[in-house]
Amino acid sequence: KQWYQRRVAITAGEVEKGGYPAYITSVGWLGYSDEKVKRLTKEKLGEGWTAFKMKVGVSLESDMKRARLLRDLIGPANTLMMDANQIWDVNAAVSNMKALAVFRPLWIEEPTCPDDVEGHYAIYQGLREQGIGVATGEMCQNRIMFKQFLSRNAMQFCQIDSCRVAGVTEVLAIMILARKFGVPVCPHAGGVGLCELVQHYAYLDYFMISGRMDDRRCEYAEHLHEHFTCPVEIRNARYVLPKEPGFGAEMTREAVETYEFPTGTFWREFLA
């Protein structure tokens, strides 16, 4: 027990000093013009970001163009991830990612139906020579699905989500499973408030379960944090350990009064 307490104290001190590694999604949303992608990517490079995620799946031609743009901007030393948001079937995922492999993505995220364990395994096998891992988990609804993905070697990056499964206890069980199978936990955090919530799981994974940060990153999207009383803080492309107690999901009074459905001022005006 004393050894464990010392370990937690040491790892917590490391994160408090240097932060937890993150990657950014905000530069590569579908629908962004090339000029906007350029502007945002240059801004984030200037802020110290080294890992970037882009969306794919509109068409192979479009994906190739955008991937070339991003890789040219971030250079060969930085990390690129890709996210298909379940758009492809298995064969299309393998075929398209083999073409996109020239841009050296670390992973392809949600390449197909999120319930298809065998499909994800087939995609992983199809892309092994290209060195592209499969990332998934944000849509997995319970620890049993994660157990099946992990035991089948159908996910190479475990993307827990703070709101999808049955709370803290189940997320902890999933992270313990990921450690058992040697799969890094890279939390999903693209939605409203998810960064505020999921950062705590990333810290717990490091403090109490894996003890590693070198092979994992927590997602960051920079929109809508102003609606929370304790917005997440990023410094030098790393999550800053919060000082306030709690889960971080409390919204400001102004946000609640504005957006609570259907009584908030926004909805009253919108539905008038």
Secondary structure, DSSP 8 states (H G I E B T S, - for coil): -HHHHHHHHHHHHHHHHH-EEEEEEEEE-TT--HHHHHHHHHHHHHTT--EEEEE--S-HHHHHHHHHHHHHHH-SSSEEEEE-TT-S-HHHHHHHHHHHGGG-EEEEES-S-TT-HHHHHHHHHHTTTTT-EEEE-TT--SHHHHHHHHHTT--SEE---TTTSSSHHHHHHHHHHHHHTT--B-----STTHHHHHHHHHHHIIIII----TT--EEE--SSGGGBSS---EETTEE----SSS-S--B-HHHHHHHSTTTSHHHHHH--
